[in-house]
Amino acid sequence: MTTETSGHRSRLRRRFLDGGLSGFQDYEIIEMLLAVGTPRRDCKPAAKAALKYFGSLRAVLEADAEQLQTIPGIGENNIFGLKLIQAVARRYLEDRVIGTQFIRSSQDVIHYVQHTMRDQNRERFMCLYLNGQNQILKSRILFEGSLTSSAVYPREVIKSALAENAAALVFVHNHPSGNPNPSSDDLRITKKLKDAATAVDISVHDHLIIAGNEIYSFADHGLI
């Protein structure tokens, strides 16, 4: 790493420590994250190239490893920093909601499930487990792939709910298409899951569909 690069990196760190990310351009944030894995390399050109290719900071952070490595100057070590910050953010948001009441902390729950589920290129099905006071005990991704009515198994959902000693459930899944409206399969899955939960005295409070920044609530639409 040249003296010029070292000085530039030090200035970025000092700016962040003095004032957080205020005033930082998106490529500078990406540059700092890339530098976590390769601290002795000038990461500015790769950061600018990634931002130009993907179009936004969020898109860079959500890109998968294979896509990121098409950018000159980004290798496996650089990707570590980008993926680490994503994982830390998700863990932080999850920690904020565990132990809180689902309704009272609904905005925190929305932030958590959006951050976890949006911008995925495959459908994922998450379950939030609640106790008798409607406090969130845990969250788990149970299924991935095309979530047809034959691919989500009520038996597995109920088995996991009993293992977590849950009194109530909230289902969450994403629509990579960006359309938040439930499909006919979504409606069938929800009915099967609710019937299975009711049979063992477990309530279903909601089913949320995440589509980018949009959210569809089955409960709000009278479908739960």
Phi and psi in degrees as a GROMACS rama.xvg file:
@    title "Ramachandran Plot"
@    xaxis  label "Phi"
@    yaxis  label "Psi"
@TYPE xy
-73.1244  163.913  THR-2
-61.2191  -37.7434  THR-3
-62.8831  -44.9023  GLU-4
-63.8442  -42.1311  THR-5
-61.4332  -42.584  SER-6
-66.2878  -40.4489  GLY-7
-62.3724  -43.8616  HIS-8
-62.964  -41.0392  ARG-9
-64.0711  -38.5855  SER-10
-66.7744  -38.8716  ARG-11
-61.9906  -45.448  LEU-12
-61.6693  -42.76  ARG-13
-65.4338  -41.7659  ARG-14
-59.8118  -42.4254  ARG-15
-66.557  -44.9027  PHE-16
-65.4784  -31.5199  LEU-17
-80.6706  -33.7377  ASP-18
-142.93  15.167  GLY-19
68.1138  -150.805  GLY-20
-88.9961  1.42987  LEU-21
-59.5694  126.629  SER-22
89.7161  -8.43533  GLY-23
-78.1541  139.356  PHE-24
-82.3234  156.928  GLN-25
-58.9575  -39.519  ASP-26
-65.5071  -29.2762  TYR-27
-69.2642  -35.796  GLU-28
-65.6649  -45.3973  ILE-29
-62.0121  -40.9241  ILE-30
-58.1171  -45.6458  GLU-31
-62.9691  -39.1451  MET-32
-69.5007  -39.6899  LEU-33
-63.1409  -34.4072  LEU-34
-70.8959  -16.6089  ALA-35
-58.4191  -40.301  VAL-36
-86.5341  -25.5684  GLY-37
-133.788  74.3027  THR-38
-65.9973  -14.6016  PRO-39
-104.998  9.26142  ARG-40
-112.323  145.792  ARG-41
-74.248  112.253  ASP-42
-100.935  0.101346  CYS-43
-61.555  -48.1175  LYS-44
-58.6423  -41.7044  PRO-45
-66.1842  -38.3309  ALA-46
-64.1139  -44.0643  ALA-47
-65.7621  -39.7334  LYS-48
-65.1398  -40.2316  ALA-49
-65.2409  -42.8764  ALA-50
-64.8221  -40.022  LEU-51
-65.8094  -40.7493  LYS-52
-70.5499  -46.2752  TYR-53
-88.8148  -23.8826  PHE-54
97.3217  -19.14  GLY-55
-160.322  159.619  SER-56
-59.2399  -45.0756  LEU-57
-61.1478  -40.9717  ARG-58
-65.4093  -36.6111  ALA-59
-64.1223  -46.1007  VAL-60
-65.0405  -32.0139  LEU-61
-89.456  -9.59673  GLU-62
-65.4306  147.2  ALA-63
-82.1406  167.796  ASP-64
-59.7596  -39.4464  ALA-65
-63.57  -42.7854  GLU-66
-64.4971  -43.4187  GLN-67
-62.4045  -35.9069  LEU-68
-76.7139  -0.700345  GLN-69
-79.6753  -13.0965  THR-70
-84.4221  124.478  ILE-71
-56.128  130.874  PRO-72
95.2256  -7.37221  GLY-73
-108.475  118.122  ILE-74
-122.512  -170.26  GLY-75
-58.7165  -39.4136  GLU-76
-66.3473  -39.4374  ASN-77
-63.9847  -38.5219  ASN-78
-62.3293  -28.2736  ILE-79
-52.2414  -47.8653  PHE-80
-64.3344  -40.6565  GLY-81
-65.1589  -43.1203  LEU-82
-76.313  -30.3483  LYS-83
-62.5825  -44.6953  LEU-84
-65.8355  -34.7816  ILE-85
-63.968  -46.1404  GLN-86
-66.0872  -40.427  ALA-87
-63.8985  -42.6828  VAL-88
-61.8995  -42.2179  ALA-89
-66.9409  -40.8  ARG-90
-63.8655  -40.3256  ARG-91
-62.4982  -46.8767  TYR-92
-65.9506  -37.2138  LEU-93
-64.1028  -44.3471  GLU-94
-61.6577  -29.5702  ASP-95
-68.655  -29.4111  ARG-96
-97.455  -24.7062  VAL-97
-64.9206  126.925  ILE-98
90.584  -6.09128  GLY-99
-98.3437  161.27  THR-100
-76.3048  136.055  GLN-101
-56.9398  -47.6673  PHE-102
-72.9368  -47.0869  ILE-103
-64.1717  -30.8338  ARG-104
-109.971  31.4475  SER-105
-59.0904  -35.6577  SER-106
-68.2735  -39.1228  GLN-107
-64.2672  -38.612  ASP-108
-62.8657  -43.8693  VAL-109
-60.0988  -45.6798  ILE-110
-58.9909  -42.6257  HIS-111
-65.5373  -50.7631  TYR-112
-70.0502  -33.4183  VAL-113
-64.0389  -47.4052  GLN-114
-62.7466  -34.8291  HIS-115
-78.9718  -34.1754  THR-116
-108.183  -28.8446  MET-117
-73.3934  160.331  ARG-118
64.1499  15.9167  ASP-119
-84.2695  142.373  GLN-120
-90.1631  0.231425  ASN-121
-128.404  150.491  ARG-122
-71.4902  141.611  GLU-123
-133.767  146.004  ARG-124
-118.461  120.229  PHE-125
-112.5  148.886  MET-126
-123.902  130.904  CYS-127
-101.082  129.351  LEU-128
-103.862  127.892  TYR-129
-118.088  150.924  LEU-130
-91.3979  -171.965  ASN-131
-66.7669  -17.7172  GLY-132
-97.3537  13.3407  GLN-133
63.1929  24.7404  ASN-134
-86.4988  140.944  GLN-135
-76.9308  122.583  ILE-136
-88.2248  -39.5904  LEU-137
-170.456  163.312  LYS-138
-132.507  147.257  SER-139
-145.717  138.908  ARG-140
-83.0821  119.15  ILE-141
-100.203  -34.3891  LEU-142
-139.028  150.202  PHE-143
-137.273  151.762  GLU-144
113.052  -157.614  GLY-145
-75.5815  113.397  SER-146
-89.5476  70.6654  LEU-147
-81.2059  169.233  THR-148
-63.7345  -19.3827  SER-149
-92.4137  -4.72543  SER-150
-103.83  -12.0751  ALA-151
-108.312  117.9  VAL-152
-100.708  110.987  TYR-153
-53.7105  -36.5415  PRO-154
-59.8688  -41.0482  ARG-155
-69.5105  -37.3592  GLU-156
-64.1013  -47.7542  VAL-157
-67.6878  -38.0783  ILE-158
-58.9983  -43.6054  LYS-159
-68.5913  -36.7867  SER-160
-65.0548  -42.1429  ALA-161
-67.015  -36.454  LEU-162
-65.0437  -31.8592  ALA-163
-90.2243  1.01898  GLU-164
57.084  41.6962  ASN-165
-81.5678  141.131  ALA-166
-97.9412  -18.3168  ALA-167
-152.981  160.003  ALA-168
-133.217  151.036  LEU-169
-129.208  126.353  VAL-170
-96.5942  145.272  PHE-171
-140.314  132.964  VAL-172
-146.488  162.891  HIS-173
-107.658  156.206  ASN-174
-117.859  99.1922  HIS-175
-58.3339  -22.2671  PRO-176
-65.4832  -21.0824  SER-177
91.1652  -5.39055  GLY-178
-92.1811  115.781  ASN-179
-79.1905  -10.8653  PRO-180
-71.3776  140.914  ASN-181
-69.5009  141.788  PRO-182
-85.6455  173.606  SER-183
-63.5497  -35.3935  SER-184
-64.4873  -40.4315  ASP-185
-59.3824  -41.8834  ASP-186
-65.8157  -41.614  LEU-187
-67.2292  -43.2536  ARG-188
-58.7876  -46.0164  ILE-189
-62.4372  -42.4803  THR-190
-64.3778  -44.6793  LYS-191
-60.6341  -43.0079  LYS-192
-68.1637  -41.4408  LEU-193
-65.8206  -41.2017  LYS-194
-62.6547  -41.6579  ASP-195
-66.3993  -39.8706  ALA-196
-67.5991  -43.2332  ALA-197
-59.7944  -35.3962  THR-198
-63.0762  -23.3606  ALA-199
-115.317  24.1994  VAL-200
62.3832  36.4892  ASP-201
-113.249  128.864  ILE-202
-82.7437  152.971  SER-203
-116.921  113.949  VAL-204
-84.0675  -33.3159  HIS-205
-169.005  163.392  ASP-206
-132.565  118.079  HIS-207
-106.212  134.727  LEU-208
-108.232  125.379  ILE-209
-102.941  122.638  ILE-210
-134.18  90.2211  ALA-211
64.2334  -123  GLY-212
-92.0659  1.48917  ASN-213
-100.074  146.511  GLU-214
-132.902  133.39  ILE-215
-110.664  126.252  TYR-216
-107.836  120.468  SER-217
-61.5497  -39.0783  PHE-218
-64.3296  -43.1366  ALA-219
-63.1235  -27.507  ASP-220
-98.3017  11.8091  HIS-221
71.4634  24.13  GLY-222
-102.176  0.709756  LEU-223
